[in-house]
């Protein structure tokens, strides 16, 4: 008989759905057990002890009863490790944060601990909460860093990036590398020199450098398109697009926060 154990670990909430009249089913990405689903009984009651700790992007300390034969574990306690208040105050932060947790949810396997991914997720959400400007830069950065952790690191070489001297160059969707316009890599994707250099920065630089990177809006959109095409090629249908149309509608009707 499978034994039930009590697990206490840090977690980031990826998503939650209502269940019955008072409960929620919550998908967590935990430091110790990876991604898993939990039942939070009574979470929707007005005086629930869970409070706001089960909202997407929450960084929490959780306690749950774990039984290997179950697909849904039972959540006992949840409290904030760090409250990311600003993530819910500005549209740009909300948009980037929801995209990040959706991506992690889509690419992580159930009960597969990935401590490097967990550390990346927490670091990104912390910076998203504290950065004063250019928070949109975190979206391509996180995607490329996640690709690296999962074994498909972009093959960005400094000498090849510097060889892009004209108005445009080429991105290879196969290896994620940047090439000069005369090169013929596999699955080429032509792009502007400025966008390719920004893409290379997001792939290779540290978080401080990335958040200082100035990208005009057209370049930012081009970089996001390059990163999306690269990850789609690498991960196929697992790459999520569910939030794009919803977020696009929101952005078209609401004022944006700092970019």
Secondary structure, DSSP 4 states (H G I P E B T S, - for coil): -PPEEEEEEEEEEEEEEEETTTEEEEEEEETTTEEEEEEETTTTSTT-TTTTTTSTT-EEEEEEEEETT-SEEEEEEEEEEE--GGGGTSHHHHHHHHHHHHHHHHHPPBT---HHHHHHHHHHHHHHHH-SS-TTHHHHHHHHHHHHHTT------HHHHHT--SSEEEEETTT--EEETT---TTEEEEEHHHHHHHHHHHHS-HHHHHH----HHHHHHHHHHHHHHHHHHHGGGS--HHHHHHHHHHHHS-----
